[in-house]
Amino acid sequence: MRTTEELQGFRRKWEMAQAWLDESDASVLEAMFNGTLMAPHRIIDPLRTNRFRPSVAAARRTSIWNGGVDSWYVASGNGVVSTQTGQYPAISWTADDGRTVSYRPDSGLEWNAAAAGNTLYPNGSLKADGKARKSRVDPILPGETLTASVWLKTTGTGQGTFLLAKVAADLTPSVATTQTFSNTAWQRLSLTYTAPSDGSVIGVFPYFTASADTLNLHIGPGQLEEGTTPTQWQAGYGAPEVAITQLNSVSPRHPLVTMNLTIQEL
């Protein structure tokens, strides 16, 4: 028997009007549209909680690309990253009618550290020169407070550290906040960080380090969200890459203009 599957891409589109702009403000949108400021850009979707990319929000080994690690990458030293199946923490919520609804992810990620000090990053977060890759950084607004959380457990011996990197405007990453762990049962760890109000930090990304070569880290769902308390997990897409595909303007009150935009997820 032959089975045919149809795979459909899911892309969002936004249409909005920016009213009463002066020439300087309007020129920024024009620069984004005509390629002076090159796409992809990022938009923070207020209807989505989780700003992590889906491959980070649900960590797993998903293909043969980059040695089979297209979502997470051992950035220093060696180590084995593999998909693990088992009893992962349930994602549950209360429905409108009061029922408790839940499901369990089918798989997560296991990292067998090969040496103390090895690090595990979301793939693509760092370039060869040590700078962050802008399209792989999760955006943060000036003065905004974000909380990163992840379900994890350990087997073997040794501790791990859950870290949140902050990325400067020149794409230099540095440590924002950390938490060590050695729990052998599933636990949701969280890190909270507030960006400076001057715009000197443009984004963040999570990563892990190991204190011993015998540490096995099991990673489940992760979330990056506004506020100080982790909430119900969602599957990511909260800060997608986009491009402005249509732009026009009217001037109901010269010299101010109203710009009408169509923004398409890439």
Salt bridges, closest charged atoms under 4 A:
ASP45 OD2 - ARG12 NH1 2.49
ASP97 OD2 - ARG99 NE 2.69
GLU110 OE2 - HIS218 NE2 3.89
GLU144 OE2 - ARG51 NH2 2.56
ASP170 OD2 - LYS131 NZ 3.74
GLU265 OE1 - ARG12 NE 3.09
